[in-house]
Amino acid sequence: MNSKCLFAAVSAMLVWNGGSVCADDRVNAPQAPAPASSMSKKASRAENRRLEKSVTHSLSGTRGLDATNIVVVARGGRVTLAGSVPEASQAGLAVSVAKGVAGVIAVNDLLTVRPEGL
């Protein structure tokens, strides 16, 4: 699945969930504070893009992690990781790395294990 199709699938899941990034029971993180009313939509989108790039950069630079098929979506500090990794241990590693990025308050793990070549 190419990254454009994967991004579309993740976006559709977020819309289907009513925009809830953390609909998964595996997420045990504190609730995000309500966004400041002074933050414009444009500023909010820019912050989400900045966080997505930061998490993607951290994942790409992690030894032992093939982040080629991982899509990152951020909304208000909540990050969703979707796509696939070749081994189950890499999914846990990806979540740990994402949680360590400044600005991330919760991580929703939608990663699947898909061995290389499939």
C-alpha positions as CSV (number, residue, x, y, z in Angstrom):
1,M,0.0,0.0,0.0
2,N,1.6,3.3,-1.0
3,S,1.8,6.2,1.5
4,K,-1.0,8.2,-0.2
5,C,-3.4,5.4,0.1
6,L,-2.3,4.7,3.7
7,F,-2.7,8.4,4.6
8,A,-6.2,8.4,3.1
9,A,-7.1,5.3,5.1
10,V,-5.8,6.8,8.3
11,S,-7.7,10.1,7.6
12,A,-10.9,8.1,6.9
13,M,-10.5,6.3,10.2
14,L,-10.1,9.6,12.1
15,V,-13.2,11.0,10.5
16,W,-15.1,7.7,11.1
17,N,-14.1,7.9,14.8
18,G,-15.5,11.4,15.0
19,G,-12.0,12.9,14.9
20,S,-10.9,10.9,18.0
21,V,-7.3,10.0,17.6
22,C,-7.2,7.9,20.8
23,A,-10.2,5.7,20.5
24,D,-8.0,2.7,21.4
25,D,-8.1,1.2,24.9
26,R,-4.4,0.7,24.9
27,V,-3.7,4.4,25.3
28,N,-3.3,5.4,29.0
29,A,-2.4,9.0,28.8
30,P,-3.7,12.1,30.5
31,Q,-6.3,14.1,28.7
32,A,-5.0,17.1,26.7
33,P,-5.9,20.5,28.0
34,A,-8.5,22.3,25.9
35,P,-6.9,24.2,23.2
36,A,-6.6,27.9,23.8
37,S,-9.3,29.9,22.1
38,S,-6.7,32.3,20.9
39,M,-5.0,29.6,18.7
40,S,-6.3,29.9,15.2
41,K,-7.1,27.0,13.0
42,K,-4.1,27.9,10.8
43,A,-1.8,27.8,13.9
44,S,-3.3,24.6,15.1
45,R,-2.7,22.9,11.7
46,A,0.8,24.2,11.6
47,E,1.5,22.8,15.0
48,N,0.0,19.4,14.0
49,R,2.3,19.4,10.9
50,R,5.3,20.3,13.0
51,L,4.6,17.5,15.4
52,E,4.0,15.0,12.6
53,K,7.3,15.9,11.0
54,S,9.1,15.7,14.3
55,V,7.8,12.2,15.1
56,T,8.4,11.0,11.6
57,H,12.0,12.3,11.8
58,S,12.6,10.5,15.1
59,L,11.1,7.3,13.8
60,S,13.3,7.5,10.6
61,G,16.4,8.0,12.7
62,T,15.8,5.1,15.0
63,R,18.2,2.1,14.6
64,G,16.4,-1.2,14.3
65,L,13.1,0.4,13.1
66,D,11.9,0.2,9.5
67,A,9.7,3.3,9.4
68,T,9.2,3.2,5.7
69,N,5.5,2.2,5.9
70,I,4.6,4.2,9.0
71,V,2.2,7.1,8.7
72,V,2.0,9.7,11.5
73,V,-1.1,11.8,12.1
74,A,-1.1,14.4,14.9
75,R,-4.0,16.3,16.4
76,G,-3.5,18.5,19.4
77,G,-0.6,16.5,20.8
78,R,-2.2,13.1,20.2
79,V,-0.3,11.1,17.7
80,T,-1.6,8.1,15.7
81,L,0.8,5.7,14.2
82,A,-0.7,3.6,11.3
83,G,0.7,1.4,8.6
84,S,2.9,-1.6,9.0
85,V,6.2,-2.8,10.4
86,P,8.1,-6.1,9.5
87,E,8.3,-7.3,13.1
88,A,6.1,-7.0,16.3
89,S,9.0,-5.6,18.3
90,Q,9.3,-2.7,15.9
91,A,5.7,-1.6,16.6
92,G,6.6,-1.3,20.3
93,L,9.7,0.5,19.5
94,A,7.9,3.0,17.3
95,V,5.4,3.8,20.0
96,S,8.2,4.3,22.6
97,V,10.0,6.6,20.2
98,A,6.9,8.6,19.4
99,K,6.1,9.0,23.1
100,G,9.5,10.5,23.7
101,V,9.0,13.3,21.2
102,A,8.4,16.7,22.8
103,G,4.8,17.8,22.5
104,V,3.3,14.3,22.3
105,I,0.8,13.6,25.0
106,A,-0.7,10.3,23.8
107,V,0.1,7.7,21.1
108,N,-2.5,5.6,19.4
109,D,-1.0,2.4,17.9
110,L,-2.7,1.3,14.8
111,L,0.4,-0.5,13.4
112,T,0.2,-4.0,12.0
113,V,2.9,-6.5,11.5
114,R,3.5,-7.4,7.9
115,P,6.7,-9.4,7.1
116,E,8.8,-8.0,4.3
117,G,7.8,-9.3,0.9
118,L,4.1,-9.6,1.6
